[in-house]
Amino acid sequence: MIYELRIISMAFIPSKIKKHHTNLPEAKLALTSMLDTFTVLLIFLLQMYSTDGQLISPSQYLTLPKSNVEKPAEVGLDLVVSKNIILVNHEKVVAMDDVFANRPEVVANGIIKPLQERLLYYSSQAKKMEVDYGVKFSGKVVIQGDQDLPYAELVKVMRTCGLSEYPNMRLVVYRQGD
């Protein structure tokens, strides 16, 4: 037996350890950077939304009057005065029939007693929050009054608000032309 030895010259002899893998690695999703991006986007959108003023949804019980208003709506205690009822923060306070009739148990000296009681309750709660949490009580009330409400009845509501620690009143209207 004759063995022939051949020498083949190779510039590179691949080793078993350094085999080139032709399989591409799996693509992995980096959630951290995506969450950071979405967080920045969310903060940006919230800031844009908050600079446009407050959105107030008109009550279903009334039709708001139209006006040439320039100021945006402000945050305050929500007071709805329709032709039928008075609501504070969506809770019924008194029927307007009792206010129209000037019943002595409901209206005295142009002050609506049930409304005054409710407003004083909310102002006392707001003052407690001011002491406990440092949230300043502004005395603001946002009044949504029906366009067909008699002026004298609206004056009773506003007088009651002013004497019940809510002197900063804002009337909600539709902007004319919108």
Backbone as a chain_set.jsonl record, in Angstrom:
{"seq": "MIYELRIISMAFIPSKIKKHHTNLPEAKLALTSMLDTFTVLLIFLLQMYSTDGQLISPSQYLTLPKSNVEKPAEVGLDLVVSKNIILVNHEKVVAMDDVFANRPEVVANGIIKPLQERLLYYSSQAKKMEVDYGVKFSGKVVIQGDQDLPYAELVKVMRTCGLSEYPNMRLVVYRQGD", "coords": {"N": [[0.801, -1.154, 0.0], [0.499, 1.98, -0.916], [0.709, 5.143, 0.129], [-0.338, 8.278, -0.73], [0.555, 11.463, -0.19], [-0.919, 14.445, -0.206], [-0.637, 17.858, -0.29], [-2.608, 20.49, 0.273], [-2.893, 23.793, -0.281], [-4.386, 26.213, 1.655], [-5.729, 29.345, 2.262], [-7.248, 29.94, 4.429], [-8.299, 28.013, 6.993], [-11.206, 26.833, 8.084], [-12.328, 26.597, 11.383], [-14.019, 24.403, 13.674], [-15.192, 25.813, 15.696], [-15.389, 28.42, 14.792], [-17.372, 28.564, 12.798], [-19.191, 29.943, 10.151], [-22.31, 31.228, 10.561], [-25.121, 31.026, 8.67], [-27.705, 31.49, 9.226], [-29.921, 34.027, 10.098], [-30.175, 36.061, 13.017], [-33.045, 36.161, 15.257], [-35.346, 38.836, 15.037], [-35.771, 41.186, 17.551], [-38.064, 43.009, 19.533], [-37.682, 46.168, 20.87], [-39.093, 47.12, 23.588], [-38.839, 49.051, 25.563], [-37.8, 51.462, 24.463], [-39.875, 52.027, 22.701], [-42.031, 52.419, 24.452], [-41.122, 54.688, 25.762], [-41.223, 56.51, 23.655], [-44.0, 56.544, 23.079], [-44.914, 57.544, 25.509], [-43.852, 60.157, 25.558], [-45.204, 61.177, 23.33], [-47.86, 60.978, 24.24], [-47.833, 62.764, 26.447], [-47.286, 65.141, 25.098], [-49.644, 65.378, 23.51], [-51.575, 65.584, 25.537], [-50.836, 68.012, 26.709], [-51.331, 69.752, 24.58], [-54.084, 69.472, 24.393], [-54.924, 70.441, 26.878], [-54.341, 73.149, 26.729], [-56.312, 74.274, 25.231], [-58.475, 75.07, 26.733], [-61.352, 74.43, 28.849], [-63.673, 71.806, 28.374], [-67.092, 71.905, 28.299], [-69.938, 70.122, 28.731], [-73.11, 70.756, 27.63], [-76.087, 70.7, 29.577], [-78.734, 68.297, 29.328], [-81.168, 69.261, 29.934], [-81.644, 71.84, 29.111], [-81.408, 74.71, 26.866], [-78.733, 76.442, 25.763], [-77.985, 79.971, 25.698], [-76.877, 82.124, 22.942], [-73.859, 83.926, 22.289], [-71.392, 86.546, 21.762], [-68.621, 85.567, 22.683], [-65.339, 85.692, 24.039], [-63.625, 84.653, 25.926], [-62.302, 81.564, 27.168], [-63.957, 78.696, 28.657], [-64.01, 78.133, 32.214], [-62.882, 76.213, 35.063], [-65.088, 75.179, 37.567], [-67.632, 74.935, 40.134], [-70.357, 73.085, 39.012], [-73.393, 74.31, 37.938], [-76.657, 73.96, 37.01], [-79.381, 75.531, 35.58], [-82.446, 75.047, 34.616], [-85.645, 75.267, 32.912], [-87.158, 73.658, 34.445], [-85.809, 72.39, 36.635], [-83.205, 72.797, 39.179], [-79.865, 71.964, 39.199], [-76.967, 70.849, 40.943], [-73.775, 69.931, 40.365], [-74.816, 67.753, 38.863], [-76.815, 66.793, 40.526], [-80.119, 66.843, 41.669], [-81.539, 69.737, 43.057], [-83.681, 71.564, 43.544], [-87.075, 72.041, 42.439], [-88.04, 74.075, 39.708], [-90.616, 75.071, 39.605], [-91.337, 75.554, 42.256], [-89.626, 77.642, 42.821], [-90.458, 79.581, 40.968], [-92.993, 80.062, 42.006], [-92.397, 81.341, 44.328], [-92.457, 80.151, 46.893], [-92.547, 80.245, 50.407], [-91.032, 78.393, 51.918], [-89.091, 77.729, 50.179], [-88.044, 80.008, 48.804], [-86.678, 82.96, 50.065], [-86.372, 86.358, 50.581], [-85.256, 86.684, 48.02], [-83.458, 84.616, 47.923], [-82.671, 81.313, 47.198], [-83.387, 78.774, 49.19], [-82.869, 75.811, 49.349], [-80.861, 75.632, 47.391], [-78.919, 77.332, 48.448], [-78.21, 75.911, 50.773], [-77.035, 73.613, 49.622], [-74.887, 74.763, 48.194], [-73.417, 75.909, 50.297], [-72.668, 73.575, 51.601], [-70.951, 72.418, 49.644], [-68.987, 74.418, 49.556], [-67.953, 74.257, 52.148], [-66.828, 71.702, 52.051], [-64.892, 72.133, 50.093], [-63.265, 73.956, 51.406], [-62.294, 72.354, 53.453], [-60.703, 70.648, 51.929], [-58.844, 72.5, 51.14], [-57.492, 73.001, 53.528], [-56.606, 70.407, 54.218], [-55.268, 69.396, 51.897], [-54.15, 71.491, 50.505], [-55.376, 72.563, 48.283], [-56.529, 75.312, 46.742], [-59.477, 77.144, 47.497], [-61.59, 78.557, 45.21], [-64.064, 79.716, 44.881], [-65.529, 79.678, 42.555], [-68.222, 79.342, 40.323], [-69.876, 77.72, 37.709], [-72.384, 78.596, 35.713], [-74.998, 77.192, 33.97], [-77.496, 78.376, 32.261], [-80.836, 78.204, 31.101], [-81.894, 79.466, 27.929], [-84.463, 80.488, 27.795], [-85.119, 81.125, 30.353], [-86.601, 83.174, 32.826], [-85.35, 86.44, 33.557], [-85.49, 87.417, 36.196], [-85.516, 85.081, 37.727], [-83.012, 84.019, 37.188], [-81.497, 85.985, 38.4], [-82.146, 85.5, 41.084], [-80.864, 83.04, 41.433], [-78.185, 83.8, 41.006], [-77.859, 85.662, 43.076], [-78.163, 83.977, 45.271], [-75.903, 82.345, 44.907], [-73.837, 84.247, 45.25], [-74.164, 84.938, 47.952], [-73.564, 82.594, 49.153], [-70.899, 81.928, 49.376], [-69.84, 81.682, 46.83], [-68.822, 83.801, 44.93], [-67.626, 84.217, 42.447], [-68.822, 84.031, 39.476], [-69.594, 82.409, 36.417], [-71.164, 82.496, 33.331], [-72.376, 80.105, 31.091], [-72.337, 79.95, 27.607], [-73.221, 79.463, 24.147], [-70.869, 80.004, 21.578], [-71.388, 82.468, 19.24], [-71.788, 81.858, 15.814], [-70.408, 79.509, 15.717]], "CA": [[0.0, 0.0, 0.0], [1.241, 3.218, -1.045], [-0.112, 6.315, 0.457], [0.141, 9.489, -1.353], [0.26, 12.619, 0.641], [-1.067, 15.667, -0.977], [-0.769, 19.056, 0.531], [-3.427, 21.502, -0.385], [-2.697, 25.047, 0.438], [-5.575, 27.028, 1.884], [-5.431, 30.581, 2.959], [-7.964, 29.952, 5.694], [-8.886, 26.726, 7.307], [-12.236, 27.114, 9.098], [-12.367, 25.693, 12.532], [-15.377, 24.049, 14.061], [-15.685, 26.842, 16.613], [-15.657, 29.662, 14.072], [-18.169, 28.352, 11.602], [-20.055, 31.07, 9.822], [-23.724, 30.859, 10.557], [-25.875, 31.739, 7.647], [-29.03, 31.802, 9.774], [-29.972, 35.353, 10.709], [-30.792, 36.003, 14.347], [-34.424, 36.642, 15.316], [-35.498, 40.257, 15.343], [-36.449, 41.391, 18.833], [-38.669, 44.325, 19.661], [-37.225, 46.879, 22.06], [-40.287, 47.756, 24.141], [-38.499, 50.2, 26.403], [-37.722, 52.678, 23.661], [-41.209, 52.31, 22.164], [-42.824, 52.99, 25.538], [-40.65, 56.061, 25.957], [-41.752, 57.308, 22.549], [-45.437, 56.728, 23.281], [-45.099, 58.415, 26.671], [-43.591, 61.536, 25.115], [-46.31, 61.54, 22.456], [-49.044, 61.157, 25.089], [-47.665, 64.011, 27.2], [-47.442, 66.232, 24.133], [-51.056, 65.509, 23.156], [-52.304, 66.085, 26.709], [-50.546, 69.439, 26.856], [-52.05, 70.464, 23.523], [-55.496, 69.436, 24.746], [-55.186, 71.27, 28.059], [-54.196, 74.573, 26.433], [-57.481, 74.74, 24.507], [-59.549, 75.422, 27.652], [-62.161, 73.353, 29.392], [-64.848, 71.419, 27.622], [-68.275, 71.8, 29.136], [-71.037, 69.543, 27.967], [-74.36, 71.36, 28.065], [-77.058, 69.802, 30.179], [-79.826, 67.877, 28.458], [-82.398, 69.894, 30.399], [-81.742, 73.245, 28.725], [-80.807, 75.215, 25.64], [-77.888, 77.576, 26.135], [-78.074, 81.14, 24.817], [-75.721, 82.397, 22.083], [-73.223, 85.205, 22.6], [-70.063, 86.785, 21.193], [-67.727, 85.386, 23.82], [-63.934, 85.533, 23.673], [-62.908, 83.917, 26.972], [-62.626, 80.133, 27.254], [-64.625, 78.271, 29.887], [-63.139, 77.88, 33.358], [-63.303, 75.146, 35.957], [-65.803, 75.631, 38.748], [-68.763, 74.112, 40.527], [-71.309, 73.041, 37.908], [-74.754, 74.658, 38.348], [-77.552, 73.952, 35.859], [-80.684, 76.128, 35.871], [-83.332, 74.866, 33.469], [-87.002, 75.746, 33.173], [-87.836, 72.694, 35.313], [-85.071, 72.032, 37.852], [-81.855, 73.315, 39.427], [-78.93, 70.874, 39.512], [-75.6, 71.19, 41.321], [-72.959, 68.736, 40.084], [-75.706, 66.721, 38.331], [-77.747, 66.341, 41.553], [-81.282, 67.721, 41.741], [-81.607, 70.534, 44.283], [-85.034, 72.079, 43.743], [-87.881, 72.199, 41.23], [-88.213, 75.487, 39.362], [-91.991, 75.481, 39.901], [-91.32, 76.105, 43.61], [-88.914, 78.924, 42.753], [-91.348, 80.51, 40.264], [-94.124, 80.381, 42.878], [-91.866, 82.044, 45.507], [-92.922, 79.481, 48.113], [-91.709, 80.721, 51.518], [-90.095, 77.357, 52.367], [-88.065, 77.574, 49.153], [-87.435, 81.297, 48.468], [-86.835, 84.019, 51.062], [-85.553, 87.541, 50.276], [-84.537, 86.473, 46.761], [-82.47, 83.546, 48.09], [-83.244, 79.972, 47.066], [-82.854, 78.091, 50.382], [-82.201, 74.519, 49.081], [-79.632, 75.877, 46.633], [-77.943, 77.895, 49.378], [-77.725, 74.806, 51.613], [-76.133, 72.76, 48.827], [-73.665, 75.521, 47.904], [-72.643, 76.012, 51.543], [-72.076, 72.253, 51.817], [-69.811, 72.27, 48.739], [-67.915, 75.342, 49.947], [-67.293, 73.713, 53.35], [-65.99, 70.582, 51.603], [-63.738, 72.699, 49.38], [-62.385, 74.557, 52.411], [-61.607, 71.229, 54.111], [-59.648, 70.217, 51.0], [-57.809, 73.533, 51.176], [-56.712, 72.781, 54.748], [-55.987, 69.074, 54.205], [-54.439, 69.092, 50.735], [-53.575, 72.695, 49.92], [-56.086, 72.942, 47.061], [-57.147, 76.599, 47.054], [-60.895, 77.326, 47.189], [-61.692, 79.749, 44.369], [-65.408, 80.288, 44.916], [-66.042, 79.79, 41.188], [-69.362, 78.522, 39.936], [-70.163, 77.812, 36.287], [-73.839, 78.523, 35.618], [-75.615, 76.91, 32.683], [-78.881, 78.818, 32.364], [-81.642, 78.051, 29.892], [-82.082, 80.742, 27.239], [-85.828, 80.964, 28.027], [-85.308, 81.347, 31.789], [-86.832, 84.593, 33.136], [-84.205, 87.129, 34.136], [-85.67, 87.512, 37.656], [-85.153, 83.789, 38.328], [-81.557, 83.931, 37.092], [-80.971, 86.889, 39.43], [-82.271, 84.769, 42.361], [-79.792, 82.031, 41.463], [-76.905, 84.492, 41.157], [-77.837, 86.23, 44.437], [-77.919, 82.849, 46.171], [-74.491, 81.96, 44.748], [-72.994, 85.284, 45.837], [-74.28, 84.902, 49.413], [-73.219, 81.24, 49.609], [-69.45, 81.785, 49.242], [-69.473, 81.497, 45.429], [-68.995, 85.102, 44.274], [-67.035, 84.206, 41.094], [-69.791, 83.333, 38.63], [-69.399, 82.414, 34.973], [-72.32, 81.996, 32.598], [-71.983, 79.319, 29.931], [-73.1, 80.275, 26.398], [-72.655, 79.01, 22.879], [-70.215, 81.078, 20.823], [-72.135, 82.743, 18.024], [-71.023, 81.588, 14.594], [-69.831, 78.155, 15.773]], "C": [[0.859, 1.239, 0.0], [0.264, 4.358, -0.77], [0.494, 7.539, -0.167], [-0.305, 10.663, -0.5], [0.205, 13.837, -0.232], [-1.268, 16.823, -0.013], [-1.531, 20.08, -0.291], [-3.233, 22.778, 0.413], [-4.01, 25.822, 0.491], [-5.154, 28.257, 2.651], [-6.093, 30.591, 4.331], [-8.574, 28.587, 5.891], [-9.931, 26.978, 8.404], [-12.195, 26.083, 10.211], [-13.823, 25.422, 12.876], [-15.995, 25.119, 14.961], [-16.133, 28.079, 15.84], [-16.438, 29.428, 12.785], [-19.046, 29.571, 11.387], [-21.488, 30.586, 9.753], [-24.438, 31.689, 9.505], [-27.286, 32.063, 8.12], [-28.976, 33.165, 10.446], [-30.631, 35.255, 12.081], [-32.217, 36.571, 14.293], [-34.443, 38.121, 15.664], [-36.292, 40.391, 16.643], [-36.911, 42.832, 18.918], [-38.209, 44.967, 20.962], [-38.405, 47.673, 22.615], [-39.968, 49.01, 24.937], [-38.469, 51.484, 25.593], [-39.075, 53.027, 23.046], [-42.101, 52.928, 23.226], [-42.401, 54.424, 25.823], [-41.215, 56.979, 24.879], [-43.24, 57.576, 22.729], [-45.729, 57.631, 24.473], [-44.891, 59.87, 26.298], [-44.726, 62.025, 24.223], [-47.584, 61.811, 23.254], [-48.971, 62.455, 25.878], [-47.845, 65.209, 26.284], [-48.914, 66.456, 23.786], [-51.887, 66.032, 24.328], [-52.052, 67.57, 26.927], [-51.269, 70.253, 25.795], [-53.527, 70.543, 23.849], [-55.794, 70.39, 25.893], [-55.042, 72.756, 27.77], [-55.402, 75.134, 25.696], [-58.641, 75.11, 25.428], [-60.34, 74.194, 28.073], [-63.343, 73.066, 28.478], [-66.002, 71.255, 28.609], [-69.371, 71.215, 28.274], [-72.338, 70.127, 28.495], [-75.326, 70.306, 28.598], [-78.162, 69.478, 29.186], [-81.14, 68.583, 28.79], [-82.58, 71.325, 29.888], [-81.151, 73.507, 27.356], [-80.017, 76.457, 26.023], [-78.094, 78.744, 25.18], [-76.807, 81.291, 23.989], [-75.172, 83.776, 22.428], [-71.908, 85.323, 21.849], [-69.067, 86.744, 22.34], [-66.312, 85.149, 23.323], [-63.182, 84.661, 24.677], [-63.288, 82.445, 26.95], [-63.294, 79.823, 28.591], [-63.597, 77.974, 30.97], [-63.718, 76.762, 34.212], [-63.98, 75.754, 37.174], [-66.909, 74.648, 39.085], [-69.836, 74.215, 39.446], [-72.728, 73.263, 38.431], [-75.613, 74.781, 37.097], [-78.901, 74.507, 36.303], [-81.531, 76.002, 34.61], [-84.699, 75.448, 33.805], [-87.715, 74.867, 34.186], [-87.129, 72.447, 36.644], [-83.766, 72.816, 37.955], [-81.012, 72.123, 39.856], [-77.59, 71.462, 39.933], [-74.791, 69.906, 41.214], [-73.839, 67.534, 39.732], [-76.655, 66.135, 39.375], [-78.89, 67.349, 41.659], [-81.315, 68.419, 43.101], [-83.037, 70.98, 44.554], [-85.746, 72.16, 42.391], [-88.098, 73.684, 40.972], [-89.636, 75.971, 39.594], [-92.081, 76.105, 41.288], [-90.639, 77.47, 43.641], [-89.792, 79.971, 42.076], [-92.482, 80.986, 41.172], [-93.7, 81.182, 44.115], [-92.413, 81.463, 46.812], [-91.987, 79.859, 49.258], [-90.717, 79.679, 52.037], [-88.948, 77.158, 51.381], [-87.321, 78.881, 48.892], [-87.734, 82.301, 49.576], [-85.859, 85.143, 50.734], [-84.7, 87.346, 49.018], [-83.466, 85.407, 46.834], [-83.189, 82.204, 48.025], [-82.611, 79.097, 48.155], [-82.206, 76.735, 50.086], [-80.892, 74.679, 48.317], [-78.555, 76.425, 47.551], [-77.358, 76.811, 50.289], [-76.719, 73.945, 50.864], [-74.824, 73.476, 48.543], [-72.797, 75.678, 49.148], [-71.984, 74.677, 51.888], [-70.833, 72.084, 50.938], [-68.669, 73.219, 49.109], [-67.206, 74.85, 51.204], [-66.39, 72.54, 52.987], [-64.736, 71.093, 50.898], [-62.757, 73.336, 50.357], [-61.652, 73.496, 53.213], [-60.461, 70.737, 53.242], [-58.508, 71.226, 50.981], [-56.905, 73.331, 52.385], [-55.933, 71.471, 54.665], [-54.966, 68.885, 53.085], [-53.81, 70.307, 50.066], [-54.206, 73.131, 48.611], [-56.892, 74.196, 47.368], [-58.605, 76.648, 46.605], [-61.063, 78.64, 46.445], [-63.052, 80.426, 44.444], [-66.004, 80.471, 43.536], [-67.208, 78.838, 40.987], [-69.641, 78.794, 38.46], [-71.658, 77.557, 36.116], [-74.254, 78.28, 34.179], [-77.093, 77.262, 32.831], [-79.602, 78.676, 31.041], [-81.893, 79.419, 29.262], [-83.475, 81.32, 27.454], [-86.126, 81.219, 29.499], [-85.555, 82.834, 32.045], [-85.645, 85.2, 33.881], [-84.299, 87.185, 35.667], [-85.263, 86.216, 38.353], [-83.64, 83.582, 38.276], [-80.896, 84.824, 38.141], [-81.06, 86.23, 40.81], [-81.147, 83.752, 42.507], [-78.444, 82.708, 41.717], [-76.781, 85.129, 42.542], [-77.529, 85.136, 45.453], [-76.459, 82.412, 46.105], [-73.576, 82.96, 45.457], [-73.019, 85.266, 47.36], [-73.918, 83.539, 50.0], [-71.761, 80.911, 49.336], [-68.997, 81.414, 47.828], [-69.68, 82.81, 44.672], [-68.468, 85.147, 42.834], [-67.91, 83.363, 40.178], [-69.433, 83.495, 37.155], [-70.653, 81.829, 34.344], [-71.85, 81.282, 31.335], [-72.921, 79.665, 28.777], [-72.455, 79.566, 25.219], [-72.013, 80.212, 22.202], [-70.978, 81.241, 19.516], [-71.247, 82.525, 16.81], [-70.388, 80.216, 14.6], [-70.898, 77.114, 15.502]], "O": [[1.771, 1.453, 0.799], [-0.812, 4.481, -1.356], [1.702, 7.769, -0.114], [-1.481, 10.775, -0.153], [1.17, 14.199, -0.905], [-2.008, 16.718, 0.966], [-1.134, 20.464, -1.391], [-3.395, 22.806, 1.633], [-4.653, 26.046, -0.535], [-4.33, 28.202, 3.564], [-5.569, 31.175, 5.279], [-9.289, 28.082, 5.026], [-9.568, 27.302, 9.535], [-12.049, 24.881, 9.989], [-14.731, 26.122, 12.427], [-17.213, 25.293, 14.967], [-17.132, 28.709, 16.187], [-16.154, 30.069, 11.774], [-19.574, 30.151, 12.336], [-21.831, 29.673, 9.002], [-24.344, 32.917, 9.485], [-27.99, 32.837, 7.472], [-28.094, 33.429, 11.264], [-31.544, 34.453, 12.279], [-32.552, 37.355, 13.405], [-33.653, 38.592, 16.483], [-37.349, 39.782, 16.805], [-36.243, 43.749, 18.44], [-38.334, 44.371, 22.032], [-38.68, 48.781, 22.153], [-40.773, 49.94, 24.969], [-39.054, 52.487, 26.0], [-39.391, 54.206, 22.887], [-42.85, 53.861, 22.939], [-43.244, 55.279, 26.096], [-41.636, 58.099, 25.168], [-43.693, 58.707, 22.553], [-46.689, 58.401, 24.448], [-45.683, 60.728, 26.688], [-45.163, 63.169, 24.349], [-48.304, 62.768, 22.971], [-49.966, 63.176, 25.963], [-48.491, 66.187, 26.659], [-49.381, 67.595, 23.77], [-52.8, 66.834, 24.132], [-52.969, 68.305, 27.292], [-51.77, 71.339, 26.087], [-54.161, 71.571, 23.608], [-56.816, 71.076, 25.876], [-55.587, 73.565, 28.52], [-55.513, 76.351, 25.546], [-59.716, 75.441, 24.928], [-60.022, 73.067, 27.692], [-63.931, 73.973, 27.889], [-65.889, 70.554, 29.615], [-69.694, 71.748, 27.212], [-72.636, 70.005, 29.683], [-75.363, 69.172, 28.12], [-78.485, 70.284, 28.313], [-82.102, 68.514, 28.026], [-83.584, 71.96, 30.208], [-80.488, 72.654, 26.766], [-80.579, 77.417, 26.551], [-78.348, 78.542, 23.993], [-75.785, 80.672, 24.285], [-75.918, 84.678, 22.808], [-71.371, 84.33, 21.359], [-68.715, 87.782, 22.901], [-66.107, 84.485, 22.306], [-62.207, 84.002, 24.316], [-64.453, 82.104, 26.74], [-63.2, 80.604, 29.538], [-62.458, 77.61, 30.678], [-64.893, 76.414, 34.094], [-63.494, 76.732, 37.74], [-67.094, 73.647, 38.393], [-70.181, 75.316, 39.015], [-73.211, 72.499, 39.266], [-75.335, 75.605, 36.225], [-79.494, 74.027, 37.269], [-81.353, 76.757, 33.654], [-84.883, 76.052, 34.862], [-88.747, 75.256, 34.732], [-87.788, 72.309, 37.675], [-83.288, 73.407, 36.987], [-81.389, 71.369, 40.753], [-77.128, 72.448, 39.359], [-75.083, 68.917, 41.887], [-73.631, 66.434, 40.242], [-77.246, 65.082, 39.137], [-78.659, 68.557, 41.73], [-81.145, 67.791, 44.147], [-83.549, 70.799, 45.659], [-85.115, 72.323, 41.346], [-88.315, 74.458, 41.905], [-89.85, 77.171, 39.764], [-92.814, 77.075, 41.485], [-91.037, 78.35, 44.405], [-89.873, 81.109, 42.537], [-92.885, 82.148, 41.125], [-94.554, 81.651, 44.868], [-92.786, 82.204, 47.722], [-90.767, 79.802, 49.104], [-89.66, 80.048, 52.549], [-87.955, 76.503, 51.697], [-86.096, 78.875, 48.772], [-88.885, 82.476, 49.978], [-84.656, 84.908, 50.622], [-83.555, 87.794, 48.964], [-82.647, 85.289, 45.923], [-84.189, 81.989, 48.711], [-81.442, 78.724, 48.055], [-81.08, 76.508, 50.53], [-79.929, 73.952, 48.563], [-77.395, 76.027, 47.447], [-76.154, 76.796, 50.547], [-75.672, 73.59, 51.406], [-73.757, 72.869, 48.639], [-71.573, 75.589, 49.063], [-70.868, 74.65, 52.408], [-69.784, 71.658, 51.421], [-67.501, 72.852, 48.983], [-65.991, 75.004, 51.324], [-65.306, 72.395, 53.552], [-63.647, 70.549, 51.085], [-61.545, 73.261, 50.154], [-60.507, 73.707, 53.615], [-59.376, 70.443, 53.743], [-57.345, 70.854, 50.825], [-55.686, 73.472, 52.28], [-54.75, 71.424, 55.0], [-53.915, 68.281, 53.3], [-53.009, 70.153, 49.144], [-53.651, 73.969, 47.901], [-57.832, 74.154, 48.163], [-58.936, 76.251, 45.488], [-60.73, 79.706, 46.964], [-63.172, 81.602, 44.1], [-66.881, 81.312, 43.344], [-67.18, 77.687, 41.422], [-69.642, 79.942, 38.017], [-72.138, 76.447, 36.344], [-73.914, 79.05, 33.281], [-77.85, 76.521, 33.458], [-79.051, 78.989, 29.985], [-82.082, 80.41, 29.967], [-83.66, 82.528, 27.31], [-87.27, 81.501, 29.856], [-84.809, 83.675, 31.544], [-85.023, 84.552, 34.723], [-83.291, 87.016, 36.353], [-84.72, 86.254, 39.457], [-83.054, 83.034, 39.209], [-79.862, 84.466, 38.703], [-80.148, 86.383, 41.622], [-80.553, 83.621, 43.576], [-77.657, 82.245, 42.543], [-75.694, 85.131, 43.119], [-76.74, 85.335, 46.377], [-75.846, 82.14, 47.137], [-72.656, 82.568, 46.174], [-72.003, 85.547, 47.996], [-73.964, 83.356, 51.216], [-71.418, 79.755, 49.092], [-67.897, 80.89, 47.645], [-70.604, 82.924, 43.866], [-68.841, 86.045, 42.078], [-67.764, 82.143, 40.108], [-69.025, 84.568, 36.709], [-71.144, 80.787, 34.777], [-71.016, 81.805, 30.597], [-74.142, 79.676, 28.939], [-71.306, 79.13, 25.283], [-72.555, 81.316, 22.248], [-71.187, 80.277, 18.78], [-70.094, 82.956, 16.785], [-69.869, 79.787, 13.569], [-70.608, 75.918, 15.505]]}, "num_chains": 1, "name": "protein.A"}
